[in-house]
Amino acid sequence: MELDAYVHQFLRTGIPPGYRFEPTVIELLQDYLLKKVNGEPLPYNIIPECEIYGNQDKEPWKIFIETSTETSYVFTKLKKKSKGKNIDRVAGCGTWKGQKTDPIMYEKMKIGNRKLFIYEVKGSNEGVKGHWIMHEFSLVDKEDKQIGDYVICSIRNKNAKR
C-alpha cells in the first residue's frame, strides 16, 4: 500500500496504519451487511458505500488504487436491468462477468452467496481483461431470496505487484 493510501485509509476510517481489515465471510455478512440492510450502526467506517456499476467512470482502476495489493471492500446497491430480474453489472468500458456462485453456510444453514466476477473490457483480447477480480457477498432468506438491495464487494487487482 502506498503512503497516500495509508493516510487516506486512516482519514476515512480512523483505523491506524498497521491494522489490517481481514474479516471472515461470516463477519462480513453478520457484522456488516446484515447491519447495513437493517439500517443499524456499523462498526467503524471501514466499508464505504460506493457505486461500482454504471457507464461513466466506473472502471475499477478509476475507483480503486490500481497499484495496491490490498483488497478493497465496498457496499454497493444492485440495480436490476430495465426488464426482468437480471442485475446490470456494466462498469465503464467493460462489465463484471460472473464466473461462479458458492453458498455461504452457517450452522448448517445457507445464509448467503459468494459470487466471483472478473472484469472484462469490451472488445479487449488482452489488456486489463481479467486482472480485476471481485467477490460479491449477499444475504439470503430461508427461501433463498436475496435480503435487501445491498451487497458487499471485495475487489482487487490480481496483477498489482507486492
Rosetta blueprint (number, residue, H / E / L):
1 M L
2 E L
3 L H
4 D H
5 A H
6 Y H
7 V H
8 H H
9 Q H
10 F H
11 L H
12 R H
13 T H
14 G L
15 I L
16 P L
17 P L
18 G L
19 Y L
20 R L
21 F L
22 E L
23 P L
24 T L
25 V H
26 I H
27 E H
28 L H
29 L H
30 Q H
31 D H
32 Y H
33 L H
34 L H
35 K H
36 K H
37 V H
38 N L
39 G L
40 E L
41 P L
42 L L
43 P L
44 Y L
45 N L
46 I L
47 I L
48 P L
49 E E
50 C L
51 E L
52 I L
53 Y L
54 G E
55 N L
56 Q L
57 D L
58 K L
59 E L
60 P H
61 W H
62 K H
63 I H
64 F L
65 I L
66 E L
67 T L
68 S L
69 T L
70 E L
71 T L
72 S E
73 Y E
74 V E
75 F E
76 T E
77 K E
78 L L
79 K L
80 K E
81 K L
82 S L
83 K L
84 G L
85 K L
86 N L
87 I E
88 D L
89 R L
90 V E
91 A E
92 G L
93 C L
94 G E
95 T E
96 W E
97 K E
98 G E
99 Q E
100 K E
101 T E
102 D E
103 P E
104 I E
105 M E
106 Y E
107 E L
108 K L
109 M E
110 K E
111 I E
112 G E
113 N E
114 R E
115 K E
116 L E
117 F E
118 I E
119 Y E
120 E E
121 V E
122 K L
123 G L
124 S L
125 N L
126 E L
127 G L
128 V L
129 K L
130 G L
131 H L
132 W E
133 I E
134 M E
135 H E
136 E E
137 F E
138 S E
139 L E
140 V E
141 D L
142 K L
143 E L
144 D L
145 K L
146 Q E
147 I L
148 G L
149 D L
150 Y E
151 V E
152 I E
153 C E
154 S E
155 I E
156 R E
157 N E
158 K L
159 N L
160 A L
161 K L
162 R L
